[in-house]
Amino acid sequence: MLGLSEQRQVFMTQKIMHTLDQWGLSAQQQIAILELPDETRGRKLRAYHESTPLPSLPDVEYRVIRLLGIIDALRTSYPKNPMMGERWIKMPHKRFNNRTPLQVMMEDGRTGVNAILAELDCAYAWDLTGSSAK
């Protein structure tokens, strides 16, 4: 995954899985938000929590990169209260037609994940516009 050592891949996987647990996602929601293969069972998620890296599949890697960005952006947005990230992800927002960021990521696929990351990270939003510093 992403050309990283297995140890680093496991660390990133555990970070993501821990966050998805904190957000209160069910096993099926975790499978969906990570775009894991359809045959993935809830039991496989336990291995991802422990010592198995997420699969090196393009869709999964795409989600991993953006989810790590979202996790980091929530951490820097709410440095003194890590529970705010969980609250923010589950709170309806006018910018998302009164849907929660979690709903946007689940329902809108890649576009939704990009929209949430762009909302939280202005540098990422800038990159999406194709703008460049001159």
N, C-alpha and C positions, 0 to 999 in steps of 0.2 A: 504494500500500500504506500503510494506516494514516494517510493524510493527510500524509505526510512528503515532503520534497523528494526528488527522484530521487537526489541525491548521498547523502543519509542512508539511503535505501532500499538503495542499492548497498553502503554500508558495513555495514549490518546483515546483508545477504545474505552478504557476504564473511565476516563474523564467524561466522555460523552454519555456512557451508560449511567454513571452516577447522576449526571445532570438530568437525564430523561426520567430517572427514578424520582429525583427531587421535584420535577415538574408534575409528577403524578400520572405519567403515561402508562397505560396498560401495555401488556406484551404486544398485542396487535397494533397499537398505536406506535410503539417503538419500531416495530418491523416496518410499518408504513413510512414513518418519518425518515428512516434510514434508507428507504428503498431497497431493503433486503429482498432476495429472491422469494417468490411466492411460496416456495416449499419450506421456507424457514419456519421452524416451530418455536414456541415460547421457551422450550427447554434449552434451545441453542443460545438464547440470550444469557443464560447463566454462565456459559463458557466465556462470553464476551465480557461479563463482569469480572471474571477471574483472570484468565491468562491467555485467551485467544484473541488475536486481532480481528477486526472486522474484515470481511472478504475484499480482495483487491479487484473490485468490479467498478467500471467507470461511473455508474450511477451512485454507488455507495460512496466512492471517493469524492464525488461532487458534493454530496450531502455532508460528508465528514468535514471537508474544508470549510463549508459555510456554517455548519453547526458550531465548529470550534470558533469561528469568527463571532457568531452570535453570543456564545458563552462568554468569550473574552469581552465583547462590547457591553454585555450586561454587568460583568464584573467591574469594568471601569466606570460605567454609568452609576452604579450603586456600590461604591467601594466600602462603605461603612455598614451596609445592610444587605448581605447576600440573599436574603429572602425576598427582596424587592424584585429580583430578576424573575423568580418564580411567579410572583404576583403580576408583573408586567406581562409575562408571556400568556397569562390566562385572563387578562382584563380586556374587554371590548374597547376598540379604539375607533374614533371617527374616521381616521385616515384609511382604515381597512373596512369601511362600510359597517361599522359596529360589530365586526368580527374580532375574535381574539387573534393575536399573532400565531398561536398554535393552530387555530382553524385555517388561517391563511397558508401556513406551511403544509398542512395536511391536504387541503382542498385544491390548492393552486400549483402544486408540484414545484418544479424548479423556479418558476416565476415567483411563487409565494416565498420560497426560501430566500431568493434574491431580494425581494421587497422588504422582508424583515431585517436582513443584514444591512441593506441600504438605509433603512429607518434608524438603525442603531449606530451605524458607522459611516460618518460623512465622507471619509476617505474612500470607502468602498463605493458609495453613491457617486462620488466624483469620477472614479474609474469607469463606472457603468455608463456615464454620459459620453465617454470617449474624449473627454477634455484632457489637456496636458498642460503642464506648467511650461512657460516659455521664458 
